[in-house]
Amino acid sequence: MELDRRTVLRWAGAVPALVAVPAAIPEGGGEWERLRARLAGELYRPGEPGYDEARLGFFSLYDHRLPAGVAVCANEDDVRRCVDFAARQRIPIAARSGGHSYAGYSLVDKGLVVDLSRLNAIEILPGGRAKIGAGALLGQVYEALAAAGRALPAGSCPAVGIAGLTLGGGIGVLGRKYGLTCDRLESARFVGADGKARPVSAETAPDLLWALRGGGGGNFGIVTSFTFRTAPARTLTNFALTFPPAVLADLVAAWQEWQPAMPDELWSGMGLGETAANCGGCFVGTPAQVNPLLDDLIRRVGTEPTERKVTEQGHLATMRAFAEEKDFPAAARERADYVATSRMLTHPVPDPDALASLLTSDPLLYTIFDAYGGAIARVPSSESCFPHRDALGSIQVIRGTAAPGGEAEARRVIGRVRDELGRELGPAGYINYIDPEMPDWAKAYYGESLPRLRRVARKYDPDGLFAFEQGLAR
């Protein structure tokens, strides 16, 4: 059973790793060469060896974008020098961690990409804390924390960067028990638009810490490292129930009533499509504890699953199972070609049959429901700007672009589903599933936190150095 983007990797098919680009001679070479000389890391420019690979993100949709330079930073000083350079040259700048931005915002055309991949050190600190470089990928984080007997609530895709995940909130399979990833953020290191590095904590910059806890990647400045409060790594039980596709509506009706009644220890999600009616998740505890709860869900659905898997594992093995990846580094080499959008499940859907018809109205649609509640709902707005604490969950709608009509048709299809869901559930969406065509995007993603977030953006980036199409500084 699949609930994450690895489903889409297989379903959408493989994509080319590289696309040929003109080997043009860049303009302003003197200033760029001075930047290169100041960096401890590498700078790649159009026409140079390594540029064609260094410029790529996760999505091949954005391979046509040609940064004027990609700086693979070796340390925080490199990040400072890049920010200072972009400010002086008045060119766009964007940080890149995992490169999974659904709108490709970490790949800035004709600007400077600040690649953080080498800033991936993970240090276990006293008191169950962990300092994690902004370039670390989730697979690396899980491996390092597991070796110390610790865990962090985060996502299930090992190639996603810790930075983008955290800054947008960070939903994951332990969220109901331990909260969002951003809820565990204690402090950070931050390079602002002034090119200065500073610590961010409740004592040094409480307004910025609040904004970094869910304010979205790419805003305010560049975070170079995060310090989290981790949790003890516990034995988990992960489960997967596969139902006949014909009972999709029954599954939705049952799940949206069953999941909120479950203990915090149980998180689940659904993967729904024309040929998929699946429910999977994990439980902080044993199979003997979770099996009666699953029996209750099956009773509510009214149909026995065609497959039922319940497996007790350690935390690291569970995360590997969700990723279906024994070798985490292999995931970082995969690329994909699909588009996505989102809505928040603000209340139970009153007509599950109509929802089922909507979600199966195109054969390439795949929809993922992720449960909220529990610890996620108990964090006050004064501690985090994440605005969707009261939601039952999030809904991510995905469609591949390989079919006739390409990206335009895929966006039309998901836009129709997004807007129909919005009429029933309201306009809210999840910033980490950013959609460049989301109506009234700022209000949708930030809700009541928006006015304060804009004030923080003006304070730390008064000239809009980090502005982008759906950024708070624009």
Buried (B, 14 or more C-beta within 10 A) or exposed (E): BBBBBBBBBEBBEEBEEEEEBEEEEBEEEEEBEEBBEBBEBBBBBBEBEEBBEBBBBBBBBBBEBBBBBBBBBBBBBBBBBBBBBBBEBEBBBBBBBBBBBBBBBBBBBEBBBBBBBBBBEBEBBEEBBBBBBBBBBBBBBBBBBBEBBBBBBBBBBBBBBBBBBBBBBBBBBBBBBBBBBBBBBBBBBBBBBBBEBBBBBEEEBEBBBBBBBBBBBBBBBBBBBBBBBBBEBBEBBBBBBBBBBEBBBBBBBBBBEBBBEBBBBBBBBBBBBBEBBBBBBBBBBEBEBBBEBBEBBBEBBEBEBEEBEBBBBBBBBBBBBBBBBEEBEEBBEBBBBBBBBBBBBBEBBEEBEEBBEBBBEBEBBBBBBBBBBBBBBEBEBEBBBBBBBEBBBBBBBBBBBBBEEEBEBBBBBBBBBBBBBBEBBBBBBBBBBBBBBBEEBBBBBBBEBBEBBBEBBEBBBEEBBBBBEBBBBE
